[in-house]
Amino acid sequence: MNIDIAMKEILISHNRVSVWFGDLSLLEECAKKSMISTSHPQKTIQKILNALDRSPLFKKTYITADLSGQKRKYRCYTLK
């Protein structure tokens, strides 16, 4: 199954409209449903987010977080 289609189904089943880097349980579920196998969990997360970045099903936005006084931006994908 395509990563973007799998994530769309997962978000709908969880009554959610968006996913971001910190949604580890959703990302893990998507990896299993899409049968993604990589050597490191962070590579899996990046692979999923990169696929959503190219997908016409999702709109890319950012979440800004303050981490120990430093502002960081995280990719966030919302269903169109």
KEMIMAR-709453 format. One line per 8 residues: for each residue x, y, z of N, C-alpha, C. Coordinates in pm, whole numbers. Example, Ala and Ser with C-alpha at 12.3 -4.5 7.8 and 13.67 -1.06 7.14 Angstrom:
1319:-569:780:1230:-450:780:1320:-330:780; 1285:-225:708:1367:-106:714:1290:3:787
END
This chain:
86:-119:0:0:0:0:89:124:0; 47:226:-74:122:352:-77:122:417:60; 232:484:93:247:547:223:140:653:246; 113:737:147:16:846:167:-126:793:185; -161:690:112:-295:631:126:-308:564:262; -202:493:304:-204:428:435:-221:532:546; -146:642:537:-156:745:641:-293:809:641; -351:832:525:-485:889:519:-585:799:591
-579:669:564:-669:573:630:-647:571:781; -522:578:822:-490:577:966:-545:702:1033; -524:818:973:-574:943:1031:-726:940:1043; -793:894:940:-940:886:944:-985:791:1054; -919:677:1067:-958:579:1169:-936:631:1311; -842:726:1328:-814:784:1460:-881:920:1478; -971:955:1385:-1040:1085:1390:-942:1202:1398; -839:1195:1317:-736:1300:1312:-731:1358:1171
-677:1477:1158:-662:1538:1026:-516:1569:994; -427:1556:1093:-288:1588:1067:-194:1494:1141; -70:1491:1091:36:1410:1151:165:1491:1146; 249:1475:1247:378:1544:1248:485:1450:1302; 608:1496:1302:725:1417:1342:707:1350:1479; 634:1412:1569:618:1360:1705:508:1257:1723; 431:1229:1618:323:1130:1626:378:989:1600; 460:942:1691:533:817:1669:441:697:1651
333:690:1725:244:574:1712:177:571:1575; 138:687:1523:78:693:1390:181:659:1282; 302:710:1298:408:683:1201:446:535:1201; 450:475:1319:481:333:1330:371:249:1265; 247:286:1289:135:215:1228:140:226:1075; 175:342:1026:187:364:882:299:278:823; 411:272:893:524:190:846:484:44:833; 411:-7:933:367:-146:928:268:-169:814
172:-76:801:69:-90:698:128:-78:557; 233:3:543:298:23:414:412:-75:390; 439:-159:489:547:-258:483:683:-193:456; 712:-85:528:840:-16:517:939:-85:612; 1055:-116:559:1160:-171:646:1287:-91:622; 1337:-30:728:1464:43:723:1546:5:844; 1670:41:840:1760:-1:947:1745:78:1076; 1692:199:1068:1682:283:1186:1545:353:1188
1482:364:1306:1349:427:1315:1344:569:1258; 1450:647:1276:1449:783:1225:1444:784:1072; 1509:688:1009:1502:677:863:1361:643:817; 1293:560:894:1154:526:864:1066:650:872; 1083:728:978:1005:850:996:1030:945:879; 1156:965:843:1189:1055:732:1131:1005:600; 1134:874:580:1079:817:457:929:845:446; 857:829:558:713:855:559:684:1002:536
754:1090:609:730:1234:595:766:1282:455; 872:1229:397:909:1267:260:803:1224:160; 743:1106:182:635:1059:94:512:1149:106; 480:1193:227:366:1282:247:393:1419:184; 520:1459:183:560:1585:123:529:1587:-27; 541:1473:-92:518:1463:-237:372:1430:-272; 292:1398:-172:156:1351:-196:57:1464:-222; -32:1445:-320:-138:1543:-342:-250:1535:-236
-245:1433:-150:-348:1415:-47:-323:1501:76; -199:1554:90:-161:1625:211:-108:1765:182; -131:1855:277:-78:1991:271:30:2002:379; 146:2056:342:257:2070:435:248:2202:511; 261:2195:643:272:2312:729:383:2283:830; 398:2370:926:503:2351:1028:446:2375:1167; 502:2303:1263:475:2327:1404:603:2387:1461; 590:2494:1537:706:2555:1601:704:2516:1748
817:2465:1796:827:2423:1936:948:2490:2000; 937:2518:2128:1047:2576:2204:1113:2462:2281; 1235:2430:2242:1309:2321:2303:1429:2378:2376; 1424:2385:2507:1533:2439:2588:1575:2579:2544; 1477:2662:2515:1504:2798:2475:1534:2818:2328; 1535:2710:2251:1559:2719:2108:1432:2683:2033; 1395:2768:1939:1276:2741:1859:1312:2649:1744; 1233:2543:1727:1254:2448:1618:1125:2433:1540
1139:2411:1410:1022:2389:1325:1017:2241:1287; 899:2183:1297:877:2044:1259:772:2039:1149; 796:1951:1052:699:1936:944:570:1875:998; 459:1924:947:327:1875:983:248:1860:855; 174:1752:841:97:1726:719:-50:1711:755; -134:1790:684:-277:1792:707:-347:1740:582; -450:1660:605:-530:1610:490:-593:1726:417; -593:1719:285:-658:1823:203:-806:1796:196
END
